[in-house]
Amino acid sequence: MFLLAVTFYDEVVTEDKLITFGFIWAALALFIADAIYTQRRTKALSVK
């Protein structure tokens, strides 16, 4: 939505919006990495 607003609706991009955007994507990356780690660990423990 952020990129859509900036690209098509000429939304003003301020520093605080960019920082927030970065934090959201960083949190998403951490969430996905943790999910993958947990899934692999669970599979490894169930095989033994």
C-alpha positions as CSV (number, residue, x, y, z in Angstrom):
1,M,0.0,0.0,0.0
2,F,2.9,2.3,0.8
3,L,4.5,1.9,-2.6
4,L,1.1,2.2,-4.3
5,A,0.5,5.5,-2.5
6,V,3.9,6.8,-3.3
7,T,3.9,5.7,-7.0
8,F,0.3,6.4,-8.1
9,Y,-1.0,9.0,-5.6
10,D,2.1,11.1,-5.2
11,E,2.2,10.6,-1.4
12,V,5.0,12.6,0.2
13,V,7.7,10.3,1.5
14,T,9.1,11.6,4.8
15,E,12.0,10.1,6.8
16,D,9.7,8.7,9.5
17,K,7.6,6.9,6.9
18,L,10.8,5.3,5.4
19,I,12.0,4.3,8.8
20,T,8.6,2.7,9.6
21,F,8.6,0.9,6.3
22,G,12.1,-0.5,7.0
23,F,11.1,-1.7,10.5
24,I,8.0,-3.4,9.1
25,W,10.0,-5.3,6.5
26,A,12.7,-6.1,9.0
27,A,10.1,-7.6,11.3
28,L,8.6,-9.6,8.5
29,A,12.1,-11.0,7.6
30,L,12.7,-12.0,11.2
31,F,9.3,-13.6,11.5
32,I,9.9,-15.7,8.3
33,A,13.4,-16.6,9.4
34,D,12.1,-17.8,12.7
35,A,9.3,-19.8,11.1
36,I,11.8,-21.5,8.8
37,Y,14.2,-22.2,11.6
38,T,11.5,-23.7,13.8
39,Q,10.1,-25.8,11.0
40,R,13.5,-27.3,10.2
41,R,14.3,-27.9,13.8
42,T,10.9,-29.7,14.3
43,K,11.5,-31.9,11.3
44,A,15.0,-32.8,12.6
45,L,13.7,-33.7,16.0
46,S,10.9,-35.8,14.7
47,V,13.2,-37.8,12.4
48,K,15.4,-38.9,15.3
